[in-house]
Amino acid sequence: MTQSERRLYLIKELLAESSRLRHYEPETMSNQEQKDLLRSLMNIRMPAPVSDEFIRIQDEYLKTELSDKGITGIESLTPIEKGIYLWQGDITTLKCDAIVNAANSQLLGCFHPLHNCIDNCIHTYSGIQLRNNCNELMLKQGYEEPTGQAKITPAYNLPCKFVIHTVGPIVNANLTDEHRNLLKSCYFSCLKCAEENGLISIAFCCISTGVFGYPQRDAAEIAVNTVREYIKQSDIKVIFNVFKDEDRIIYENLLG
């Protein structure tokens, strides 16, 4: 199968799951329109079983898409401090032991089609297995994921080995000590989870600074201070992953 054939197969299978979506005609769409439709269908799909054939073709498709984007391994990075790295780019293309997902309390990923949050991107390129796995975890737990804790899952089609999910604090008004303590707990819990699972490298996104409204510099200060304190007693390697130039500048000013 070519990549185009895989994409068309996946779209048709997902469209067939819902009668209200069957009016789409993917054969008449451009490649980019098909890509957007496939991602949207994956975004809105509720946790549910799927055939082995679908998983096989999906995995081939996603691995090819990620390879085409270009993979960056931690071994190609230079530490900015002992045990600490700063890297700007798409976290779904980063090859290390674990990447951190800024999750919501459902832990099921972002259901908003084509939303550019990290939760959406990670679930999209990991594949639908990730949402199914998270759903199993949440059903077993029986309640929403508390802020400041961490859970680990396989990364499926991502180049990293695992995804560590954490729910950051939401800042709607003034920043409080409770917000600060909860964000610190996110970083500490993820580091502890990584070490308990024998991992030696972890990449953090900018937790809570997107739609959760945490001020970027304040969040970065907590991230850097928590990691510096933790790695005094640990050999774990930590990558601060940023996407925006403004976040890169903030971390450059705090590190090194």
N, C-alpha and C positions, 0 to 999 in steps of 0.2 A: 504494500500500500504506500502511495505517496503521502506527503504531509497534507495535501489538499483533500485526498480521499479519506484520510483519517478524520480530519476536521468535519467533513460532510457527514460521515457515518455517526460521529458523536452528536452532532446537532440533531440529526434525524431521530436518533434514539431518545434524546432528551425531549424533543418536541412530542414524540409519541406518548410520553408519560402523562401529558395533559391535553385534554380535548380543546381547551381554550387557547392553546398555542399552535394548533395545527394549521392555522392559516398562513404561517410563514413559508416562504419559498426560498430556501437558502441557495438553491442552484442559480437563482437570478442575481445573487449578491456578489459584490467584490470580495476579495480576500480579506480586507480589513473589516468589512461589514460582517462577514462570517466569523471572524475572530471575536468581534465585539458581541455577536449573538451567542456564540458558544460560552464566552466568559459570563455573560448575563444569565444564561440558563444554568450554569454551574452555581452562580451566586444565589439564585433564588430557590434552588432545589433543596427540599427538606431532607433530613437524614432518612435513608431508605436503602434496602439491599439493591444490588445491581449485578448484572451478569459478569462472569469471568471474562467473557469476550470484550465487553465494554471496558473493563479495567485494563485488559491487555492493550487495547488500542489507545485508550486514554493515556496510559503510561508512556507508550511509544511517542505519542504526540507531544506530551508535556516535556519529556526529556529532550526531544529535538528542539522544541521552542526555547527551552532554557539554554541548551548548548549554543544555539544561534545567537542568543543574547550575550554570551560570553561568561565563563565561570572564573571567579577570582578565589584562589586558595589562600589560606592564612600564611602558608609558607612563602608567599610572594610579597607579604607585607613587612614593613619595618616598624618595630615598636617605637612609639613616641616617648614612652617611659618604660621602665622595666616591667614587663608583663602586660603592658597596655598599648593597644593599637587604636588608631583613628582611621576610618575608611569611609569615603563618600561614594555612595552608589546604591544599587538595587539589592536589598538584603536577600532576595530570593535567588540571587546568583552567587552568593557567598558560600564557599566551601570551608566549613569548620565543624566542630562536633555538634554544636547547637546554636540556633538562632532564637531570639526571644520575640514572641508575638504579643503585642499590646492588645489583649483580648477584651471582649465585653463579658458581662457577668453570666450570660448564657453559655459562653465558651464554644459557641457553634459557628463562629465566623460572621462576617458581614453579609447580610442578605440584600443590601442595596446594589442593584446592577451597576457594574463598572465603577463603583466607588473607589477612590484612590487611596483609601486608608491601608495601613500595613496588614491589618487583619484580613481584608479582602484579597490583597495580593498574595499573601501566604497561603490562604485556603485555595485560591484559584490555581496556583502553580504546584501546590502539593498534590491536588487531586481530590475527588469527592470522598476518598477513604478517610481523609482527615476529619471532615465534619461527622462522618459516621463514627469514627473512633471517639471524638469528643462527646458525641451524643451518648455513647455507651458509658463514658466516665461520669457524665452528669446524671444519667438515669441511676447509676449505682450510688452516686453521692446523695441524690434526692433533694438537693437544694442548690440555689445559684452559687457561683464561685465567689467567695469573699474577696474583697479588695486586699491586695498586698501579699497574697499567697502565690503558689506556682504549681503547675502540673506539666508533666512531660509526655509527649507522644512521639511516635516515629515521624520522620519528615517526608516519607513516601517518595515523591518524585523530585524533591528539592535536592541540591547538591550537598547540603548539610545532612547530618545523621538524625538529628532530633529537633523538635520544636518545643520550647518551654513557654507555656502560656501564663500570663499574669494579667490581672485586672488592676489597672492604675486608678488613683483617685480622680474624681471629677471636680473641677474647680469652676463653680458658677459665679462666685463673687470674690470676696477677699481670700487671699491665701492664708491658711491657718496652720498651727503646729500639727493638727491632726492630718492635714494634707501632707505635710512634710514627712511625718512619721510613717504614713501609709506608703508613700513613694519610696522611702528608704527600705521599707519592708519588701517591696517588689524586687528591688535589686538584690537584697540579701537572700530572699527566698529563692530566686533564680540561681544565684551562685551556689547556694547550699544544695539545691536540687541537682544541679550539674555535677557537683562533686560526689554526691551520694550515688549517682549513676555512673561514676567512673569516667566522666568527661574531662578533657584537659583544655578545651577552648570553648568560648561562648561569645556570641555577638549580641549586643544590646541595641535595640532601636531607641528612639527618644520617647520613652514611655510617658503617656498622658498629655503630651504637648500638642496633639492634634485637636480633634473635636472634643477631647476631654478638658481642654482649656487651661492646662497647667502652664504658667509662664516659662518660656524656654530656658532662660539663663538660670532661674531658680532650680529648675529640674536638672539641668546639667551639673550644677554645683553639687546637688545631692547625689547624682549618679557617680561623679568623679570621686567625691569624698568617701562614699560607701565602698566603692571598688578598691580604692587605695587602702582603706582600712582592712578590707577582707583579704587582699592578696599579701598582706604582711605575714599571714599565717598559712598561705596557700601558694601552690605553683600554677594555678589555673591561669590561662591566658585570656584576656578580655579585649574584645573589639568593640569600640563605640562606633556604631554605624549611623551615619547621617545621610540625609538625602538633599536637604536644602543648603545653599551656600551660607545662609545666616547661622544655621546650626553648626556647620563646620567651623566658622569663625569663632563662635562661642567656645567650642571645645578646644580649638587651638590656643585660645587665650587662657584656658584653665589647665591645660596639660603642658608637659615638657619643661 
